[in-house]
């Protein structure tokens, strides 16, 4: 997933999708993309936008499939 706004996604943060809740397994800032990215365990069939709980606030993120970048080119 890719964070829509500012911030950094960290592991164990709660993810809320259209199909239920999940959890971030790994997250960091991507200097190539200039955005925060993460891998998460979410319910099957989850797609589009989701929300991640960061510091007791819900922030928007977009669910995408990896890889995020290949050979220096942003794919998402």
PDB file of N, CA, C and O in Angstrom:
ATOM      1  N   UNK A   1       0.830  -1.163   0.000  1.00  0.00           N
ATOM      2  CA  UNK A   1       0.000   0.000   0.000  1.00  0.00           C
ATOM      3  C   UNK A   1       0.882   1.235   0.000  1.00  0.00           C
ATOM      4  O   UNK A   1       2.051   1.189   0.381  1.00  0.00           O
ATOM      5  N   UNK A   2       0.286   2.349  -0.441  1.00  0.00           N
ATOM      6  CA  UNK A   2       0.994   3.618  -0.537  1.00  0.00           C
ATOM      7  C   UNK A   2       0.188   4.661   0.224  1.00  0.00           C
ATOM      8  O   UNK A   2      -1.011   4.813  -0.009  1.00  0.00           O
ATOM      9  N   UNK A   3       0.839   5.376   1.129  1.00  0.00           N
ATOM     10  CA  UNK A   3       0.162   6.398   1.920  1.00  0.00           C
ATOM     11  C   UNK A   3      -0.186   7.586   1.035  1.00  0.00           C
ATOM     12  O   UNK A   3       0.651   8.046   0.259  1.00  0.00           O
ATOM     13  N   UNK A   4      -1.411   8.086   1.143  1.00  0.00           N
ATOM     14  CA  UNK A   4      -1.870   9.211   0.332  1.00  0.00           C
ATOM     15  C   UNK A   4      -1.297  10.543   0.819  1.00  0.00           C
ATOM     16  O   UNK A   4      -1.014  11.424   0.006  1.00  0.00           O
ATOM     17  N   UNK A   5      -1.123  10.701   2.125  1.00  0.00           N
ATOM     18  CA  UNK A   5      -0.633  11.964   2.680  1.00  0.00           C
ATOM     19  C   UNK A   5       0.762  11.814   3.252  1.00  0.00           C
ATOM     20  O   UNK A   5       1.534  10.945   2.847  1.00  0.00           O
ATOM     21  N   UNK A   6       1.069  12.690   4.213  1.00  0.00           N
ATOM     22  CA  UNK A   6       2.384  12.660   4.855  1.00  0.00           C
ATOM     23  C   UNK A   6       2.379  11.702   6.034  1.00  0.00           C
ATOM     24  O   UNK A   6       1.340  11.438   6.640  1.00  0.00           O
ATOM     25  N   UNK A   7       3.559  11.188   6.344  1.00  0.00           N
ATOM     26  CA  UNK A   7       3.711  10.275   7.461  1.00  0.00           C
ATOM     27  C   UNK A   7       4.493   9.052   7.031  1.00  0.00           C
ATOM     28  O   UNK A   7       4.827   8.896   5.857  1.00  0.00           O
ATOM     29  N   UNK A   8       4.782   8.186   7.989  1.00  0.00           N
ATOM     30  CA  UNK A   8       5.490   6.937   7.708  1.00  0.00           C
ATOM     31  C   UNK A   8       4.687   5.794   8.312  1.00  0.00           C
ATOM     32  O   UNK A   8       4.310   5.836   9.483  1.00  0.00           O
ATOM     33  N   UNK A   9       4.433   4.790   7.511  1.00  0.00           N
ATOM     34  CA  UNK A   9       3.692   3.615   7.964  1.00  0.00           C
ATOM     35  C   UNK A   9       4.666   2.686   8.686  1.00  0.00           C
ATOM     36  O   UNK A   9       5.771   2.435   8.205  1.00  0.00           O
ATOM     37  N   UNK A  10       4.244   2.180   9.847  1.00  0.00           N
ATOM     38  CA  UNK A  10       5.087   1.273  10.629  1.00  0.00           C
ATOM     39  C   UNK A  10       4.370  -0.051  10.862  1.00  0.00           C
ATOM     40  O   UNK A  10       3.143  -0.124  10.785  1.00  0.00           O
ATOM     41  N   UNK A  11       5.148  -1.102  11.149  1.00  0.00           N
ATOM     42  CA  UNK A  11       4.555  -2.420  11.368  1.00  0.00           C
ATOM     43  C   UNK A  11       3.621  -2.421  12.576  1.00  0.00           C
ATOM     44  O   UNK A  11       3.783  -1.655  13.526  1.00  0.00           O
ATOM     45  N   UNK A  12       2.646  -3.306  12.496  1.00  0.00           N
ATOM     46  CA  UNK A  12       1.613  -3.534  13.517  1.00  0.00           C
ATOM     47  C   UNK A  12       0.538  -2.447  13.591  1.00  0.00           C
ATOM     48  O   UNK A  12      -0.285  -2.459  14.506  1.00  0.00           O
ATOM     49  N   UNK A  13       0.534  -1.506  12.640  1.00  0.00           N
ATOM     50  CA  UNK A  13      -0.553  -0.529  12.629  1.00  0.00           C
ATOM     51  C   UNK A  13      -1.791  -1.181  12.029  1.00  0.00           C
ATOM     52  O   UNK A  13      -1.688  -2.026  11.139  1.00  0.00           O
ATOM     53  N   UNK A  14      -2.966  -0.784  12.523  1.00  0.00           N
ATOM     54  CA  UNK A  14      -4.229  -1.362  12.067  1.00  0.00           C
ATOM     55  C   UNK A  14      -4.604  -0.793  10.702  1.00  0.00           C
ATOM     56  O   UNK A  14      -4.463   0.405  10.454  1.00  0.00           O
ATOM     57  N   UNK A  15      -5.084  -1.675   9.817  1.00  0.00           N
ATOM     58  CA  UNK A  15      -5.551  -1.297   8.489  1.00  0.00           C
ATOM     59  C   UNK A  15      -7.034  -1.627   8.401  1.00  0.00           C
ATOM     60  O   UNK A  15      -7.447  -2.736   8.742  1.00  0.00           O
ATOM     61  N   UNK A  16      -7.841  -0.664   7.942  1.00  0.00           N
ATOM     62  CA  UNK A  16      -9.273  -0.884   7.770  1.00  0.00           C
ATOM     63  C   UNK A  16      -9.585  -0.799   6.280  1.00  0.00           C
ATOM     64  O   UNK A  16      -9.353   0.231   5.647  1.00  0.00           O
ATOM     65  N   UNK A  17     -10.119  -1.896   5.720  1.00  0.00           N
ATOM     66  CA  UNK A  17     -10.461  -1.953   4.297  1.00  0.00           C
ATOM     67  C   UNK A  17     -11.968  -2.116   4.139  1.00  0.00           C
ATOM     68  O   UNK A  17     -12.704  -2.212   5.121  1.00  0.00           O
ATOM     69  N   UNK A  18     -12.409  -2.145   2.888  1.00  0.00           N
ATOM     70  CA  UNK A  18     -13.832  -2.360   2.607  1.00  0.00           C
ATOM     71  C   UNK A  18     -14.278  -3.775   2.976  1.00  0.00           C
ATOM     72  O   UNK A  18     -15.478  -4.037   3.066  1.00  0.00           O
ATOM     73  N   UNK A  19     -13.326  -4.694   3.191  1.00  0.00           N
ATOM     74  CA  UNK A  19     -13.642  -6.085   3.535  1.00  0.00           C
ATOM     75  C   UNK A  19     -13.295  -6.460   4.968  1.00  0.00           C
ATOM     76  O   UNK A  19     -13.370  -7.635   5.327  1.00  0.00           O
ATOM     77  N   UNK A  20     -12.918  -5.496   5.791  1.00  0.00           N
ATOM     78  CA  UNK A  20     -12.571  -5.795   7.177  1.00  0.00           C
ATOM     79  C   UNK A  20     -11.237  -5.199   7.575  1.00  0.00           C
ATOM     80  O   UNK A  20     -10.712  -4.313   6.902  1.00  0.00           O
ATOM     81  N   UNK A  21     -10.694  -5.696   8.679  1.00  0.00           N
ATOM     82  CA  UNK A  21      -9.449  -5.156   9.225  1.00  0.00           C
ATOM     83  C   UNK A  21      -8.258  -6.058   8.934  1.00  0.00           C
ATOM     84  O   UNK A  21      -8.392  -7.267   8.744  1.00  0.00           O
ATOM     85  N   UNK A  22      -7.081  -5.423   8.905  1.00  0.00           N
ATOM     86  CA  UNK A  22      -5.833  -6.132   8.721  1.00  0.00           C
ATOM     87  C   UNK A  22      -4.745  -5.453   9.525  1.00  0.00           C
ATOM     88  O   UNK A  22      -5.028  -4.632  10.398  1.00  0.00           O
ATOM     89  N   UNK A  23      -3.490  -5.797   9.228  1.00  0.00           N
ATOM     90  CA  UNK A  23      -2.362  -5.251   9.978  1.00  0.00           C
ATOM     91  C   UNK A  23      -1.163  -5.054   9.061  1.00  0.00           C
ATOM     92  O   UNK A  23      -0.883  -5.886   8.197  1.00  0.00           O
ATOM     93  N   UNK A  24      -0.462  -3.948   9.258  1.00  0.00           N
ATOM     94  CA  UNK A  24       0.768  -3.678   8.517  1.00  0.00           C
ATOM     95  C   UNK A  24       1.837  -4.650   9.010  1.00  0.00           C
ATOM     96  O   UNK A  24       2.044  -4.798  10.214  1.00  0.00           O
ATOM     97  N   UNK A  25       2.516  -5.311   8.070  1.00  0.00           N
ATOM     98  CA  UNK A  25       3.596  -6.226   8.433  1.00  0.00           C
ATOM     99  C   UNK A  25       4.960  -5.558   8.301  1.00  0.00           C
ATOM    100  O   UNK A  25       5.907  -5.944   8.986  1.00  0.00           O
ATOM    101  N   UNK A  26       5.068  -4.554   7.421  1.00  0.00           N
ATOM    102  CA  UNK A  26       6.323  -3.851   7.207  1.00  0.00           C
ATOM    103  C   UNK A  26       6.031  -2.520   6.532  1.00  0.00           C
ATOM    104  O   UNK A  26       5.230  -2.465   5.598  1.00  0.00           O
ATOM    105  N   UNK A  27       6.667  -1.451   6.988  1.00  0.00           N
ATOM    106  CA  UNK A  27       6.443  -0.150   6.375  1.00  0.00           C
ATOM    107  C   UNK A  27       7.658   0.740   6.504  1.00  0.00           C
ATOM    108  O   UNK A  27       8.438   0.610   7.447  1.00  0.00           O
ATOM    109  N   UNK A  28       7.821   1.662   5.536  1.00  0.00           N
ATOM    110  CA  UNK A  28       8.952   2.583   5.540  1.00  0.00           C
ATOM    111  C   UNK A  28       8.668   3.728   4.576  1.00  0.00           C
ATOM    112  O   UNK A  28       7.612   3.767   3.945  1.00  0.00           O
ATOM    113  N   UNK A  29       9.613   4.660   4.463  1.00  0.00           N
ATOM    114  CA  UNK A  29       9.521   5.751   3.503  1.00  0.00           C
ATOM    115  C   UNK A  29      10.331   5.371   2.276  1.00  0.00           C
ATOM    116  O   UNK A  29      11.457   4.889   2.400  1.00  0.00           O
ATOM    117  N   UNK A  30       9.766   5.584   1.087  1.00  0.00           N
ATOM    118  CA  UNK A  30      10.468   5.299  -0.161  1.00  0.00           C
ATOM    119  C   UNK A  30      11.015   6.599  -0.740  1.00  0.00           C
ATOM    120  O   UNK A  30      10.235   7.425  -1.214  1.00  0.00           O
ATOM    121  N   UNK A  31      12.338   6.807  -0.716  1.00  0.00           N
ATOM    122  CA  UNK A  31      12.891   8.029  -1.293  1.00  0.00           C
ATOM    123  C   UNK A  31      12.662   8.111  -2.801  1.00  0.00           C
ATOM    124  O   UNK A  31      12.508   9.207  -3.341  1.00  0.00           O
ATOM    125  N   UNK A  32      12.638   6.975  -3.484  1.00  0.00           N
ATOM    126  CA  UNK A  32      12.397   6.970  -4.927  1.00  0.00           C
ATOM    127  C   UNK A  32      11.002   7.473  -5.255  1.00  0.00           C
ATOM    128  O   UNK A  32      10.819   8.230  -6.209  1.00  0.00           O
ATOM    129  N   UNK A  33      10.017   7.055  -4.467  1.00  0.00           N
ATOM    130  CA  UNK A  33       8.634   7.459  -4.706  1.00  0.00           C
ATOM    131  C   UNK A  33       8.279   8.765  -4.005  1.00  0.00           C
ATOM    132  O   UNK A  33       7.351   9.464  -4.413  1.00  0.00           O
ATOM    133  N   UNK A  34       9.023   9.092  -2.944  1.00  0.00           N
ATOM    134  CA  UNK A  34       8.714  10.276  -2.157  1.00  0.00           C
ATOM    135  C   UNK A  34       7.483  10.093  -1.291  1.00  0.00           C
ATOM    136  O   UNK A  34       6.849  11.069  -0.890  1.00  0.00           O
ATOM    137  N   UNK A  35       7.140   8.832  -0.999  1.00  0.00           N
ATOM    138  CA  UNK A  35       5.953   8.503  -0.207  1.00  0.00           C
ATOM    139  C   UNK A  35       6.252   7.336   0.719  1.00  0.00           C
ATOM    140  O   UNK A  35       7.239   6.620   0.548  1.00  0.00           O
ATOM    141  N   UNK A  36       5.374   7.159   1.709  1.00  0.00           N
ATOM    142  CA  UNK A  36       5.474   5.999   2.590  1.00  0.00           C
ATOM    143  C   UNK A  36       4.829   4.800   1.905  1.00  0.00           C
ATOM    144  O   UNK A  36       3.782   4.927   1.272  1.00  0.00           O
ATOM    145  N   UNK A  37       5.459   3.636   2.036  1.00  0.00           N
ATOM    146  CA  UNK A  37       4.939   2.401   1.461  1.00  0.00           C
ATOM    147  C   UNK A  37       4.897   1.333   2.546  1.00  0.00           C
ATOM    148  O   UNK A  37       5.587   1.433   3.560  1.00  0.00           O
ATOM    149  N   UNK A  38       4.074   0.305   2.317  1.00  0.00           N
ATOM    150  CA  UNK A  38       3.974  -0.765   3.311  1.00  0.00           C
ATOM    151  C   UNK A  38       3.466  -2.042   2.678  1.00  0.00           C
ATOM    152  O   UNK A  38       2.819  -2.025   1.631  1.00  0.00           O
ATOM    153  N   UNK A  39       3.772  -3.148   3.333  1.00  0.00           N
ATOM    154  CA  UNK A  39       3.158  -4.437   3.053  1.00  0.00           C
ATOM    155  C   UNK A  39       2.238  -4.722   4.225  1.00  0.00           C
ATOM    156  O   UNK A  39       2.577  -4.426   5.370  1.00  0.00           O
ATOM    157  N   UNK A  40       1.079  -5.292   3.947  1.00  0.00           N
ATOM    158  CA  UNK A  40       0.113  -5.543   5.017  1.00  0.00           C
ATOM    159  C   UNK A  40      -0.653  -6.818   4.745  1.00  0.00           C
ATOM    160  O   UNK A  40      -0.817  -7.234   3.598  1.00  0.00           O
ATOM    161  N   UNK A  41      -1.114  -7.423   5.805  1.00  0.00           N
ATOM    162  CA  UNK A  41      -2.009  -8.573   5.723  1.00  0.00           C
ATOM    163  C   UNK A  41      -3.431  -8.025   5.827  1.00  0.00           C
ATOM    164  O   UNK A  41      -3.834  -7.515   6.873  1.00  0.00           O
ATOM    165  N   UNK A  42      -4.189  -8.136   4.728  1.00  0.00           N
ATOM    166  CA  UNK A  42      -5.566  -7.625   4.693  1.00  0.00           C
ATOM    167  C   UNK A  42      -6.499  -8.728   4.197  1.00  0.00           C
ATOM    168  O   UNK A  42      -6.043  -9.686   3.573  1.00  0.00           O
ATOM    169  N   UNK A  43      -7.802  -8.604   4.466  1.00  0.00           N
ATOM    170  CA  UNK A  43      -8.742  -9.625   4.004  1.00  0.00           C
ATOM    171  C   UNK A  43      -8.724  -9.777   2.477  1.00  0.00           C
ATOM    172  O   UNK A  43      -8.529  -8.805   1.748  1.00  0.00           O
ATOM    173  N   UNK A  44      -8.927 -10.991   2.019  1.00  0.00           N
ATOM    174  CA  UNK A  44      -8.950 -11.295   0.592  1.00  0.00           C
ATOM    175  C   UNK A  44      -9.993 -10.434  -0.110  1.00  0.00           C
ATOM    176  O   UNK A  44     -11.094 -10.236   0.403  1.00  0.00           O
ATOM    177  N   UNK A  45      -9.640  -9.926  -1.280  1.00  0.00           N
ATOM    178  CA  UNK A  45     -10.557  -9.112  -2.064  1.00  0.00           C
ATOM    179  C   UNK A  45     -10.511  -7.633  -1.736  1.00  0.00           C
ATOM    180  O   UNK A  45     -11.232  -6.844  -2.346  1.00  0.00           O
ATOM    181  N   UNK A  46      -9.672  -7.243  -0.779  1.00  0.00           N
ATOM    182  CA  UNK A  46      -9.548  -5.823  -0.435  1.00  0.00           C
ATOM    183  C   UNK A  46      -8.849  -5.100  -1.574  1.00  0.00           C
ATOM    184  O   UNK A  46      -7.835  -5.571  -2.089  1.00  0.00           O
ATOM    185  N   UNK A  47      -9.397  -3.950  -1.966  1.00  0.00           N
ATOM    186  CA  UNK A  47      -8.796  -3.170  -3.041  1.00  0.00           C
ATOM    187  C   UNK A  47      -9.183  -1.712  -2.902  1.00  0.00           C
ATOM    188  O   UNK A  47     -10.053  -1.361  -2.105  1.00  0.00           O
ATOM    189  N   UNK A  48      -8.526  -0.861  -3.687  1.00  0.00           N
ATOM    190  CA  UNK A  48      -8.832   0.564  -3.660  1.00  0.00           C
ATOM    191  C   UNK A  48      -8.234   1.248  -2.447  1.00  0.00           C
ATOM    192  O   UNK A  48      -7.104   0.963  -2.050  1.00  0.00           O
ATOM    193  N   UNK A  49      -9.002   2.154  -1.866  1.00  0.00           N
ATOM    194  CA  UNK A  49      -8.526   2.906  -0.711  1.00  0.00           C
ATOM    195  C   UNK A  49      -8.795   2.163   0.586  1.00  0.00           C
ATOM    196  O   UNK A  49      -9.739   1.381   0.694  1.00  0.00           O
ATOM    197  N   UNK A  50      -7.948   2.425   1.559  1.00  0.00           N
ATOM    198  CA  UNK A  50      -8.123   1.887   2.905  1.00  0.00           C
ATOM    199  C   UNK A  50      -7.708   2.974   3.879  1.00  0.00           C
ATOM    200  O   UNK A  50      -7.296   4.061   3.472  1.00  0.00           O
ATOM    201  N   UNK A  51      -7.817   2.681   5.155  1.00  0.00           N
ATOM    202  CA  UNK A  51      -7.371   3.619   6.176  1.00  0.00           C
ATOM    203  C   UNK A  51      -6.421   2.906   7.127  1.00  0.00           C
ATOM    204  O   UNK A  51      -6.611   1.737   7.461  1.00  0.00           O
ATOM    205  N   UNK A  52      -5.393   3.636   7.557  1.00  0.00           N
ATOM    206  CA  UNK A  52      -4.411   3.108   8.492  1.00  0.00           C
ATOM    207  C   UNK A  52      -4.471   3.955   9.755  1.00  0.00           C
ATOM    208  O   UNK A  52      -4.501   5.184   9.689  1.00  0.00           O
ATOM    209  N   UNK A  53      -4.490   3.286  10.909  1.00  0.00           N
ATOM    210  CA  UNK A  53      -4.512   4.017  12.176  1.00  0.00           C
ATOM    211  C   UNK A  53      -3.091   4.425  12.541  1.00  0.00           C
ATOM    212  O   UNK A  53      -2.243   3.578  12.823  1.00  0.00           O
ATOM    213  N   UNK A  54      -2.842   5.734  12.532  1.00  0.00           N
ATOM    214  CA  UNK A  54      -1.535   6.285  12.879  1.00  0.00           C
ATOM    215  C   UNK A  54      -1.722   7.318  13.978  1.00  0.00           C
ATOM    216  O   UNK A  54      -2.395   8.329  13.777  1.00  0.00           O
ATOM    217  N   UNK A  55      -1.131   7.069  15.136  1.00  0.00           N
ATOM    218  CA  UNK A  55      -1.211   7.996  16.269  1.00  0.00           C
ATOM    219  C   UNK A  55      -2.651   8.373  16.596  1.00  0.00           C
ATOM    220  O   UNK A  55      -2.978   9.547  16.766  1.00  0.00           O
ATOM    221  N   UNK A  56      -3.494   7.369  16.680  1.00  0.00           N
ATOM    222  CA  UNK A  56      -4.912   7.520  17.029  1.00  0.00           C
ATOM    223  C   UNK A  56      -5.722   8.311  16.009  1.00  0.00           C
ATOM    224  O   UNK A  56      -6.802   8.808  16.328  1.00  0.00           O
ATOM    225  N   UNK A  57      -5.208   8.434  14.776  1.00  0.00           N
ATOM    226  CA  UNK A  57      -5.946   9.065  13.681  1.00  0.00           C
ATOM    227  C   UNK A  57      -5.960   8.097  12.506  1.00  0.00           C
ATOM    228  O   UNK A  57      -5.034   7.305  12.327  1.00  0.00           O
ATOM    229  N   UNK A  58      -7.015   8.171  11.715  1.00  0.00           N
ATOM    230  CA  UNK A  58      -7.104   7.338  10.522  1.00  0.00           C
ATOM    231  C   UNK A  58      -6.627   8.151   9.317  1.00  0.00           C
ATOM    232  O   UNK A  58      -7.102   9.263   9.086  1.00  0.00           O
ATOM    233  N   UNK A  59      -5.685   7.591   8.551  1.00  0.00           N
ATOM    234  CA  UNK A  59      -5.159   8.255   7.362  1.00  0.00           C
ATOM    235  C   UNK A  59      -5.391   7.359   6.146  1.00  0.00           C
ATOM    236  O   UNK A  59      -5.394   6.134   6.261  1.00  0.00           O
ATOM    237  N   UNK A  60      -5.583   7.974   4.988  1.00  0.00           N
ATOM    238  CA  UNK A  60      -5.890   7.235   3.765  1.00  0.00           C
ATOM    239  C   UNK A  60      -4.642   6.655   3.121  1.00  0.00           C
ATOM    240  O   UNK A  60      -3.574   7.267   3.124  1.00  0.00           O
ATOM    241  N   UNK A  61      -4.804   5.464   2.571  1.00  0.00           N
ATOM    242  CA  UNK A  61      -3.751   4.806   1.811  1.00  0.00           C
ATOM    243  C   UNK A  61      -4.407   4.063   0.651  1.00  0.00           C
ATOM    244  O   UNK A  61      -5.603   3.770   0.676  1.00  0.00           O
ATOM    245  N   UNK A  62      -3.607   3.768  -0.354  1.00  0.00           N
ATOM    246  CA  UNK A  62      -4.098   3.058  -1.535  1.00  0.00           C
ATOM    247  C   UNK A  62      -3.512   1.651  -1.529  1.00  0.00           C
ATOM    248  O   UNK A  62      -2.305   1.471  -1.362  1.00  0.00           O
ATOM    249  N   UNK A  63      -4.373   0.658  -1.710  1.00  0.00           N
ATOM    250  CA  UNK A  63      -3.921  -0.729  -1.769  1.00  0.00           C
ATOM    251  C   UNK A  63      -3.417  -1.012  -3.183  1.00  0.00           C
ATOM    252  O   UNK A  63      -4.156  -0.860  -4.156  1.00  0.00           O
ATOM    253  N   UNK A  64      -2.159  -1.420  -3.287  1.00  0.00           N
ATOM    254  CA  UNK A  64      -1.540  -1.755  -4.572  1.00  0.00           C
ATOM    255  C   UNK A  64      -0.761  -3.055  -4.405  1.00  0.00           C
ATOM    256  O   UNK A  64      -0.450  -3.464  -3.286  1.00  0.00           O
ATOM    257  N   UNK A  65      -0.453  -3.689  -5.510  1.00  0.00           N
ATOM    258  CA  UNK A  65       0.355  -4.911  -5.465  1.00  0.00           C
ATOM    259  C   UNK A  65       1.817  -4.561  -5.701  1.00  0.00           C
ATOM    260  O   UNK A  65       2.126  -3.722  -6.547  1.00  0.00           O
ATOM    261  N   UNK A  66       2.732  -5.205  -4.951  1.00  0.00           N
ATOM    262  CA  UNK A  66       4.156  -4.978  -5.207  1.00  0.00           C
ATOM    263  C   UNK A  66       4.561  -5.630  -6.527  1.00  0.00           C
ATOM    264  O   UNK A  66       3.845  -6.514  -6.997  1.00  0.00           O
ATOM    265  N   UNK A  67       5.650  -5.244  -7.133  1.00  0.00           N
ATOM    266  CA  UNK A  67       6.640  -4.300  -6.634  1.00  0.00           C
ATOM    267  C   UNK A  67       6.192  -2.848  -6.841  1.00  0.00           C
ATOM    268  O   UNK A  67       5.401  -2.546  -7.734  1.00  0.00           O
ATOM    269  N   UNK A  68       6.715  -1.968  -5.997  1.00  0.00           N
ATOM    270  CA  UNK A  68       6.403  -0.548  -6.082  1.00  0.00           C
ATOM    271  C   UNK A  68       7.286   0.134  -7.125  1.00  0.00           C
ATOM    272  O   UNK A  68       6.840   1.029  -7.843  1.00  0.00           O
ATOM    273  N   UNK A  69       8.556  -0.306  -7.197  1.00  0.00           N
ATOM    274  CA  UNK A  69       9.548   0.290  -8.097  1.00  0.00           C
ATOM    275  C   UNK A  69      10.349  -0.837  -8.737  1.00  0.00           C
ATOM    276  O   UNK A  69      10.683  -1.823  -8.079  1.00  0.00           O
ATOM    277  N   UNK A  70      10.656  -0.686 -10.021  1.00  0.00           N
ATOM    278  CA  UNK A  70      11.524  -1.659 -10.700  1.00  0.00           C
ATOM    279  C   UNK A  70      12.501  -0.891 -11.581  1.00  0.00           C
ATOM    280  O   UNK A  70      12.094  -0.062 -12.395  1.00  0.00           O
ATOM    281  N   UNK A  71      13.788  -1.168 -11.415  1.00  0.00           N
ATOM    282  CA  UNK A  71      14.850  -0.511 -12.180  1.00  0.00           C
ATOM    283  C   UNK A  71      14.745   1.010 -12.123  1.00  0.00           C
ATOM    284  O   UNK A  71      14.975   1.691 -13.122  1.00  0.00           O
ATOM    285  N   UNK A  72      14.396   1.539 -10.949  1.00  0.00           N
ATOM    286  CA  UNK A  72      14.307   2.981 -10.760  1.00  0.00           C
ATOM    287  C   UNK A  72      13.035   3.619 -11.263  1.00  0.00           C
ATOM    288  O   UNK A  72      12.856   4.829 -11.125  1.00  0.00           O
ATOM    289  N   UNK A  73      12.138   2.826 -11.850  1.00  0.00           N
ATOM    290  CA  UNK A  73      10.885   3.357 -12.389  1.00  0.00           C
ATOM    291  C   UNK A  73       9.742   3.021 -11.429  1.00  0.00           C
ATOM    292  O   UNK A  73       9.563   1.865 -11.045  1.00  0.00           O
ATOM    293  N   UNK A  74       8.969   4.047 -11.045  1.00  0.00           N
ATOM    294  CA  UNK A  74       7.827   3.853 -10.154  1.00  0.00           C
ATOM    295  C   UNK A  74       6.717   3.143 -10.921  1.00  0.00           C
ATOM    296  O   UNK A  74       6.328   3.584 -12.003  1.00  0.00           O
ATOM    297  N   UNK A  75       6.206   2.043 -10.365  1.00  0.00           N
ATOM    298  CA  UNK A  75       5.194   1.236 -11.049  1.00  0.00           C
ATOM    299  C   UNK A  75       3.777   1.475 -10.544  1.00  0.00           C
ATOM    300  O   UNK A  75       2.822   1.036 -11.185  1.00  0.00           O
ATOM    301  N   UNK A  76       3.614   2.156  -9.419  1.00  0.00           N
ATOM    302  CA  UNK A  76       2.268   2.370  -8.861  1.00  0.00           C
ATOM    303  C   UNK A  76       1.891   3.827  -8.854  1.00  0.00           C
ATOM    304  O   UNK A  76       0.795   4.180  -8.419  1.00  0.00           O
TER     305      UNK A  76
END
